[in-house]
Amino acid sequence: MPQDMTVIRKGFDGLDISYPLTISDDFAQVLEECRAISEQGSGQIGGFNINGVRMQVAESGARGGYRYRCDSGCGSPFGETWFFKQPSASADAWGVRVSCKALPLALDGLTAVRARIEDTLAKLGLDYEPGTESIARVDAACDVLAPDLAPDRINFVSHSRSTVKEITDTIIHVSGRSGRVESIMIGKNPNREVVVYDKRAEVMATHKPFWWPIWDDALAAKGLPPLDINDRRASAVWRVELHGSERP
C-alpha cells in the first residue's frame, strides 16, 4: 500500500437478520396502540417498555409484510431497527427482522450486537433457537486515510456489460461534484455491490460527528495522531464498502 494511504479501521457496517418467529397477540396489541399514536401526526411517537426493552414504533411498517417498524435506539444512531409482522394464520414464518445500525457495530463489534439482539428477543418473549435465523444482508467496510486518492473509473475492473451512469439503479454508478468524483458504485443492491466513496464528505454533509472519535481512537491504537477535521487533506477518509443482500 502506498505510504500516503493508511487503513484506519475495518469491520462490519451493516447486518440484517430474519428470524422464524411470530409475536404474540398481546405484543401485537401493544405495537398497534403505539403505531396509532405515531400515526396521529401530532409530533408524538408511540413507544413501549417491556422488561427493560424500550422501542419507538413508527407510523408505518416496511416492505415484506412487516406492519410494525420499531427503533430500539429511540431516535439515536444506537440500537437496531426492528420489524414485526402481525400474527395471523396466513403470515409466513419469518415474522421478525432486525437491521443493525452502523454505529453499534463499529463501537461494540458483531459479537456484542448479536448477543444484545438475542437478549432482546428473550425479553420480548420470543423463543429464539440458535441457528434458525437467516442472514438477509451483510455490509463490510474499510476506512482509509488517503489524502491523494482520486477515484478513476478506468482503474475499476468490472463485467464487460457494465455501464457508467449517474442514476442509482444501474450496474455502475458514478457521482461527484465540482469535477471531483466522490463515489463509484459497482454492482447493484439487492445482490452484490462494491462502493468506494468519500466518507469524510458524507460525515460532514449528514452531520455524523461520532465517526471522528471512532477514527481517532483507531489511529491512536496504531500510534498515529488524530485527524484534523478542519483540513481536508489531513482528514480525507475514503470508505470501501461491500454489500451482499437477498432480494426483498
GUGUNU-747205 format. One record per residue (C-alpha): residue in one letter; residue number from 1; x, y, z negated. Coordinates in steps of 0.02 Angstrom, whole numbers, plus 32768, in hexadecimal, padded with zeros to 4 digits. Each point is the difference from the previous one (the first is absolute). Last residue first. Layout:
BEGIN
vexro rest = a nr = NUM X = X Y = Y Z = Z
...
END
This chain:
BEGIN
vexro rest = p nr = 248 X = 78D0 Y = 7E58 Z = 802C
vexro rest = r nr = 247 X = 8096 Y = 7FC5 Z = 8066
vexro rest = e nr = 246 X = 808A Y = 7FBC Z = 7F95
vexro rest = s nr = 245 X = 8096 Y = 8066 Z = 7FCB
vexro rest = g nr = 244 X = 80BC Y = 8014 Z = 800E
vexro rest = h nr = 243 X = 804D Y = 80AA Z = 7FF0
vexro rest = l nr = 242 X = 80BB Y = 8026 Z = 8003
vexro rest = e nr = 241 X = 8032 Y = 80AE Z = 7FCB
vexro rest = v nr = 240 X = 80A4 Y = 805A Z = 8021
vexro rest = r nr = 239 X = 8009 Y = 80A3 Z = 7FA1
vexro rest = w nr = 238 X = 806C Y = 8098 Z = 801E
vexro rest = v nr = 237 X = 8040 Y = 8070 Z = 7F75
vexro rest = a nr = 236 X = 804F Y = 80A5 Z = 8033
vexro rest = s nr = 235 X = 802C Y = 8044 Z = 7F54
vexro rest = a nr = 234 X = 80A9 Y = 8055 Z = 801A
vexro rest = r nr = 233 X = 7FD5 Y = 8037 Z = 80B1
vexro rest = r nr = 232 X = 7F58 Y = 8040 Z = 7FC7
vexro rest = d nr = 231 X = 8049 Y = 806C Z = 7F77
vexro rest = n nr = 230 X = 7F7E Y = 8039 Z = 7F82
vexro rest = i nr = 229 X = 7FE0 Y = 7F50 Z = 7FBC
vexro rest = d nr = 228 X = 80B8 Y = 7FE9 Z = 7FD5
vexro rest = l nr = 227 X = 8009 Y = 7F44 Z = 7FE4
vexro rest = p nr = 226 X = 8050 Y = 7FBA Z = 7F64
vexro rest = p nr = 225 X = 80BA Y = 7FD2 Z = 7FF7
vexro rest = l nr = 224 X = 803F Y = 7F4F Z = 8020
vexro rest = g nr = 223 X = 803B Y = 7F7D Z = 7F82
vexro rest = k nr = 222 X = 7F97 Y = 7F77 Z = 8052
vexro rest = a nr = 221 X = 7F87 Y = 7FFE Z = 7F6D
vexro rest = a nr = 220 X = 7FFA Y = 80BE Z = 800F
vexro rest = l nr = 219 X = 7FC5 Y = 7FEC Z = 80B4
vexro rest = a nr = 218 X = 7F6F Y = 7F91 Z = 7FCC
vexro rest = d nr = 217 X = 7FD2 Y = 8079 Z = 7F75
vexro rest = d nr = 216 X = 8006 Y = 8092 Z = 807B
vexro rest = w nr = 215 X = 7F92 Y = 7FA4 Z = 807D
vexro rest = i nr = 214 X = 7F7B Y = 7FDA Z = 7F7E
vexro rest = p nr = 213 X = 8012 Y = 80B1 Z = 7FBA
vexro rest = w nr = 212 X = 7FDD Y = 804A Z = 80AE
vexro rest = w nr = 211 X = 7F73 Y = 7F88 Z = 802E
vexro rest = f nr = 210 X = 7F8E Y = 8044 Z = 7F77
vexro rest = p nr = 209 X = 7FF5 Y = 80A4 Z = 805E
vexro rest = k nr = 208 X = 7F75 Y = 7FBF Z = 8073
vexro rest = h nr = 207 X = 7FBE Y = 80A4 Z = 8045
vexro rest = t nr = 206 X = 7FC2 Y = 7FC0 Z = 80A8
vexro rest = a nr = 205 X = 806A Y = 8073 Z = 806D
vexro rest = m nr = 204 X = 809F Y = 7FF8 Z = 7F97
vexro rest = v nr = 203 X = 7FF6 Y = 7F43 Z = 7FEA
vexro rest = e nr = 202 X = 7FDC Y = 7FE8 Z = 80B9
vexro rest = a nr = 201 X = 8093 Y = 806C Z = 8034
vexro rest = r nr = 200 X = 8073 Y = 7FA2 Z = 7F8B
vexro rest = k nr = 199 X = 7FC2 Y = 7F5A Z = 8044
vexro rest = d nr = 198 X = 8034 Y = 802A Z = 80B2
vexro rest = y nr = 197 X = 7FC4 Y = 7F65 Z = 805B
vexro rest = v nr = 196 X = 802E Y = 7F55 Z = 803F
vexro rest = v nr = 195 X = 7F6B Y = 7F8B Z = 8012
vexro rest = v nr = 194 X = 7FFB Y = 7F47 Z = 8027
vexro rest = e nr = 193 X = 7F59 Y = 7FAA Z = 801B
vexro rest = r nr = 192 X = 7FBA Y = 7F51 Z = 8000
vexro rest = n nr = 191 X = 7F48 Y = 7FD7 Z = 8005
vexro rest = p nr = 190 X = 7F7A Y = 807D Z = 7FD0
vexro rest = n nr = 189 X = 8054 Y = 8077 Z = 8025
vexro rest = k nr = 188 X = 8060 Y = 800C Z = 80A2
vexro rest = g nr = 187 X = 80B2 Y = 7FEE Z = 8039
vexro rest = i nr = 186 X = 808E Y = 807D Z = 8004
vexro rest = m nr = 185 X = 7FEA Y = 80A9 Z = 7FAC
vexro rest = i nr = 184 X = 807D Y = 808D Z = 8010
vexro rest = s nr = 183 X = 7FF6 Y = 8094 Z = 7F8C
vexro rest = e nr = 182 X = 803F Y = 80B0 Z = 7FE8
vexro rest = v nr = 181 X = 8046 Y = 8024 Z = 80AD
vexro rest = r nr = 180 X = 803F Y = 80B2 Z = 8006
vexro rest = g nr = 179 X = 7FC6 Y = 806F Z = 8091
vexro rest = s nr = 178 X = 7FA9 Y = 807B Z = 7F8E
vexro rest = r nr = 177 X = 7F8D Y = 7F73 Z = 7FCA
vexro rest = g nr = 176 X = 8002 Y = 7F44 Z = 8002
vexro rest = s nr = 175 X = 7F9F Y = 7F63 Z = 802C
vexro rest = v nr = 174 X = 802B Y = 7F5D Z = 8055
vexro rest = h nr = 173 X = 7F84 Y = 7F70 Z = 8003
vexro rest = i nr = 172 X = 8028 Y = 7F59 Z = 804D
vexro rest = i nr = 171 X = 7F7C Y = 7F7C Z = 8023
vexro rest = t nr = 170 X = 7F75 Y = 807F Z = 8007
vexro rest = d nr = 169 X = 7F77 Y = 8026 Z = 7F83
vexro rest = t nr = 168 X = 804D Y = 8097 Z = 7FAC
vexro rest = i nr = 167 X = 800E Y = 8079 Z = 8090
vexro rest = e nr = 166 X = 809A Y = 8059 Z = 803E
vexro rest = k nr = 165 X = 8031 Y = 7F7E Z = 8080
vexro rest = v nr = 164 X = 8098 Y = 7F94 Z = 8022
vexro rest = t nr = 163 X = 7FDD Y = 7F5A Z = 8054
vexro rest = s nr = 162 X = 802A Y = 7F4C Z = 7FDA
vexro rest = r nr = 161 X = 7FED Y = 7F82 Z = 808D
vexro rest = s nr = 160 X = 80BA Y = 7FD8 Z = 8000
vexro rest = h nr = 159 X = 7FF9 Y = 7FCF Z = 7F4A
vexro rest = s nr = 158 X = 8069 Y = 8069 Z = 7F8C
vexro rest = v nr = 157 X = 80B3 Y = 8036 Z = 7FE1
vexro rest = f nr = 156 X = 8011 Y = 80AC Z = 7FB2
vexro rest = n nr = 155 X = 809A Y = 8066 Z = 8031
vexro rest = i nr = 154 X = 7FA9 Y = 8051 Z = 8094
vexro rest = r nr = 153 X = 7F79 Y = 8044 Z = 7F8E
vexro rest = d nr = 152 X = 807E Y = 8072 Z = 7FAA
vexro rest = p nr = 151 X = 7FFC Y = 801E Z = 7F45
vexro rest = a nr = 150 X = 806F Y = 8092 Z = 7FC8
vexro rest = l nr = 149 X = 805F Y = 7FCE Z = 7F63
vexro rest = d nr = 148 X = 8086 Y = 807C Z = 7FCB
vexro rest = p nr = 147 X = 7FCD Y = 8018 Z = 7F4B
vexro rest = a nr = 146 X = 7FDC Y = 7F47 Z = 7FE2
vexro rest = l nr = 145 X = 7FCF Y = 7FD3 Z = 7F4D
vexro rest = v nr = 144 X = 7FA6 Y = 7F5C Z = 801E
vexro rest = d nr = 143 X = 7F5F Y = 7FBF Z = 7FB3
vexro rest = c nr = 142 X = 7FD5 Y = 7F4A Z = 8027
vexro rest = a nr = 141 X = 7F4C Y = 7FC5 Z = 7FFF
vexro rest = a nr = 140 X = 7F9D Y = 7F5F Z = 7FFC
vexro rest = d nr = 139 X = 7F45 Y = 7FFA Z = 8020
vexro rest = v nr = 138 X = 7F9A Y = 7F61 Z = 7FE5
vexro rest = r nr = 137 X = 7F4B Y = 7FE6 Z = 8033
vexro rest = a nr = 136 X = 7F78 Y = 7F7E Z = 7FE7
vexro rest = i nr = 135 X = 8057 Y = 7F8C Z = 7F86
vexro rest = s nr = 134 X = 7F7F Y = 7F7B Z = 7FD4
vexro rest = e nr = 133 X = 7FDE Y = 7FCA Z = 7F4D
vexro rest = t nr = 132 X = 7FE3 Y = 7F4C Z = 7FC9
vexro rest = g nr = 131 X = 80B1 Y = 7FE6 Z = 7FBE
vexro rest = p nr = 130 X = 7FDA Y = 802D Z = 7F4C
vexro rest = e nr = 129 X = 7F4A Y = 7FDF Z = 7FCF
vexro rest = y nr = 128 X = 7FA7 Y = 80A2 Z = 7FD5
vexro rest = d nr = 127 X = 7F69 Y = 7FF6 Z = 7F8F
vexro rest = l nr = 126 X = 7FB6 Y = 80AE Z = 800E
vexro rest = g nr = 125 X = 7FC1 Y = 8041 Z = 7F58
vexro rest = l nr = 124 X = 8037 Y = 80B3 Z = 801F
vexro rest = k nr = 123 X = 8089 Y = 7FEC Z = 7F7E
vexro rest = a nr = 122 X = 8042 Y = 7F67 Z = 805C
vexro rest = l nr = 121 X = 8006 Y = 805B Z = 80A7
vexro rest = t nr = 120 X = 805A Y = 8091 Z = 7FAE
vexro rest = d nr = 119 X = 8086 Y = 7F8B Z = 7FBA
vexro rest = e nr = 118 X = 8018 Y = 7FB5 Z = 80AD
vexro rest = i nr = 117 X = 8015 Y = 80AE Z = 804A
vexro rest = r nr = 116 X = 807C Y = 8032 Z = 7F79
vexro rest = a nr = 115 X = 8068 Y = 7F63 Z = 8020
vexro rest = r nr = 114 X = 8005 Y = 8025 Z = 80BB
vexro rest = v nr = 113 X = 803B Y = 80B1 Z = 7FDD
vexro rest = a nr = 112 X = 8087 Y = 7FC4 Z = 7F88
vexro rest = t nr = 111 X = 8044 Y = 7F82 Z = 807E
vexro rest = l nr = 110 X = 7FFC Y = 807A Z = 8092
vexro rest = g nr = 109 X = 8068 Y = 8088 Z = 7FB1
vexro rest = d nr = 108 X = 7FD8 Y = 807C Z = 7F78
vexro rest = l nr = 107 X = 8032 Y = 80AA Z = 8045
vexro rest = a nr = 106 X = 7FFB Y = 7FE2 Z = 80BD
vexro rest = l nr = 105 X = 7F6C Y = 7F89 Z = 7FFA
vexro rest = p nr = 104 X = 7FA6 Y = 8076 Z = 7F8A
vexro rest = l nr = 103 X = 801D Y = 8091 Z = 807A
vexro rest = a nr = 102 X = 7FCE Y = 7FA6 Z = 80A1
vexro rest = k nr = 101 X = 7F4D Y = 7FD5 Z = 7FD0
vexro rest = c nr = 100 X = 7FC3 Y = 7F4C Z = 7FFC
vexro rest = s nr = 99 X = 7F63 Y = 7FD2 Z = 8061
vexro rest = v nr = 98 X = 7F95 Y = 7F80 Z = 7FA6
vexro rest = r nr = 97 X = 7F75 Y = 7F98 Z = 804D
vexro rest = v nr = 96 X = 7F74 Y = 7FA4 Z = 7FAA
vexro rest = g nr = 95 X = 7F6C Y = 7F9F Z = 8048
vexro rest = w nr = 94 X = 805C Y = 7F8A Z = 8073
vexro rest = a nr = 93 X = 7F83 Y = 7F70 Z = 7FF7
vexro rest = d nr = 92 X = 7F8A Y = 8042 Z = 8085
vexro rest = a nr = 91 X = 7F5D Y = 8055 Z = 7FCE
vexro rest = s nr = 90 X = 7F5D Y = 7FAA Z = 8031
vexro rest = a nr = 89 X = 7FCF Y = 7FC6 Z = 7F51
vexro rest = s nr = 88 X = 801D Y = 80AD Z = 7FBB
vexro rest = p nr = 87 X = 807B Y = 8059 Z = 7F8E
vexro rest = q nr = 86 X = 802A Y = 80B1 Z = 803D
vexro rest = k nr = 85 X = 80AE Y = 8004 Z = 8046
vexro rest = f nr = 84 X = 808B Y = 8053 Z = 7F9F
vexro rest = f nr = 83 X = 8093 Y = 806B Z = 8038
vexro rest = w nr = 82 X = 808A Y = 803C Z = 7F8B
vexro rest = t nr = 81 X = 807C Y = 808B Z = 8024
vexro rest = e nr = 80 X = 8096 Y = 7FF1 Z = 7F8F
vexro rest = g nr = 79 X = 8051 Y = 8059 Z = 7F6E
vexro rest = f nr = 78 X = 8069 Y = 809E Z = 800B
vexro rest = p nr = 77 X = 7FF5 Y = 808A Z = 8083
vexro rest = s nr = 76 X = 7F7B Y = 8054 Z = 7F93
vexro rest = g nr = 75 X = 7F45 Y = 800E Z = 8020
vexro rest = c nr = 74 X = 7FC8 Y = 7F83 Z = 7F7F
vexro rest = g nr = 73 X = 8099 Y = 7F90 Z = 8013
vexro rest = s nr = 72 X = 7F8E Y = 7F68 Z = 7FFB
vexro rest = d nr = 71 X = 7FA7 Y = 8043 Z = 8099
vexro rest = c nr = 70 X = 7F62 Y = 7FA7 Z = 8038
vexro rest = r nr = 69 X = 7FAB Y = 7FDB Z = 80A5
vexro rest = y nr = 68 X = 7F5A Y = 7FA5 Z = 7FF2
vexro rest = r nr = 67 X = 7F95 Y = 7FBD Z = 808E
vexro rest = y nr = 66 X = 808A Y = 7F98 Z = 804E
vexro rest = g nr = 65 X = 7FB5 Y = 7FAF Z = 809C
vexro rest = g nr = 64 X = 809E Y = 7FFE Z = 8067
vexro rest = r nr = 63 X = 8010 Y = 80BB Z = 8012
vexro rest = a nr = 62 X = 7FFE Y = 8068 Z = 7F63
vexro rest = g nr = 61 X = 7F8D Y = 8042 Z = 7F79
vexro rest = s nr = 60 X = 7FB8 Y = 80AC Z = 7FE7
vexro rest = e nr = 59 X = 7FE3 Y = 807C Z = 7F72
vexro rest = a nr = 58 X = 80A0 Y = 7FCA Z = 7FAB
vexro rest = v nr = 57 X = 800A Y = 7FA7 Z = 7F58
vexro rest = q nr = 56 X = 8082 Y = 803A Z = 7F83
vexro rest = m nr = 55 X = 8057 Y = 7F7A Z = 7F9C
vexro rest = r nr = 54 X = 8031 Y = 7FE0 Z = 7F4C
vexro rest = v nr = 53 X = 8030 Y = 7F53 Z = 7FC0
vexro rest = g nr = 52 X = 8009 Y = 8003 Z = 7F42
vexro rest = n nr = 51 X = 7F87 Y = 7F70 Z = 7FE9
vexro rest = i nr = 50 X = 7F8A Y = 8052 Z = 807D
vexro rest = n nr = 49 X = 800A Y = 80BC Z = 8018
vexro rest = f nr = 48 X = 7F95 Y = 8046 Z = 808C
vexro rest = g nr = 47 X = 7FFB Y = 808F Z = 807B
vexro rest = g nr = 46 X = 7F8B Y = 806C Z = 8064
vexro rest = i nr = 45 X = 804A Y = 809B Z = 804D
vexro rest = q nr = 44 X = 7FAA Y = 80A6 Z = 7FE2
vexro rest = g nr = 43 X = 8015 Y = 8089 Z = 8080
vexro rest = s nr = 42 X = 7F46 Y = 8013 Z = 801A
vexro rest = g nr = 41 X = 7FFE Y = 7F96 Z = 809D
vexro rest = q nr = 40 X = 7F7D Y = 7F89 Z = 7FBC
vexro rest = e nr = 39 X = 805A Y = 7F6B Z = 804C
vexro rest = s nr = 38 X = 8082 Y = 7FFD Z = 7F73
vexro rest = i nr = 37 X = 7F77 Y = 7FE5 Z = 7F7E
vexro rest = a nr = 36 X = 7FAF Y = 7F78 Z = 806A
vexro rest = r nr = 35 X = 80A9 Y = 7FA9 Z = 8011
vexro rest = c nr = 34 X = 800F Y = 7FF6 Z = 7F43
vexro rest = e nr = 33 X = 7F53 Y = 7FB3 Z = 7FF0
vexro rest = e nr = 32 X = 8026 Y = 7F83 Z = 808A
vexro rest = l nr = 31 X = 80A7 Y = 7FD0 Z = 7FB1
vexro rest = v nr = 30 X = 7FAE Y = 7FDD Z = 7F58
vexro rest = q nr = 29 X = 7F78 Y = 7F99 Z = 8056
vexro rest = a nr = 28 X = 8085 Y = 7F9E Z = 805F
vexro rest = f nr = 27 X = 8056 Y = 7FD9 Z = 7F5A
vexro rest = d nr = 26 X = 7F5D Y = 7FB9 Z = 7FBB
vexro rest = d nr = 25 X = 7FE0 Y = 7F9C Z = 80A0
vexro rest = s nr = 24 X = 80AB Y = 7FB1 Z = 7FEF
vexro rest = i nr = 23 X = 808E Y = 801E Z = 807A
vexro rest = t nr = 22 X = 802D Y = 7F7B Z = 807F
vexro rest = l nr = 21 X = 80B2 Y = 7FC1 Z = 8019
vexro rest = p nr = 20 X = 8061 Y = 7FB9 Z = 8092
vexro rest = y nr = 19 X = 8087 Y = 8087 Z = 7FEE
vexro rest = s nr = 18 X = 8047 Y = 8073 Z = 8085
vexro rest = i nr = 17 X = 80A8 Y = 8055 Z = 7FEA
vexro rest = d nr = 16 X = 8040 Y = 80A1 Z = 8050
vexro rest = l nr = 15 X = 80B4 Y = 8035 Z = 7FE1
vexro rest = g nr = 14 X = 805B Y = 80A1 Z = 8026
vexro rest = d nr = 13 X = 80AD Y = 804D Z = 7FED
vexro rest = f nr = 12 X = 8067 Y = 7F68 Z = 7FD1
vexro rest = g nr = 11 X = 80BB Y = 8018 Z = 7FEE
vexro rest = k nr = 10 X = 8095 Y = 8068 Z = 8035
vexro rest = r nr = 9 X = 805D Y = 8090 Z = 7FB1
vexro rest = i nr = 8 X = 807E Y = 8087 Z = 8028
vexro rest = v nr = 7 X = 8058 Y = 7FB6 Z = 8097
vexro rest = t nr = 6 X = 8086 Y = 807E Z = 802D
vexro rest = m nr = 5 X = 8025 Y = 8041 Z = 80AF
vexro rest = d nr = 4 X = 808B Y = 807E Z = 8024
vexro rest = q nr = 3 X = 8085 Y = 7F79 Z = 7FED
vexro rest = p nr = 2 X = 7FBB Y = 7F9E Z = 8093
vexro rest = m nr = 1 X = 7FBB Y = 7F52 Z = 7FD6
END
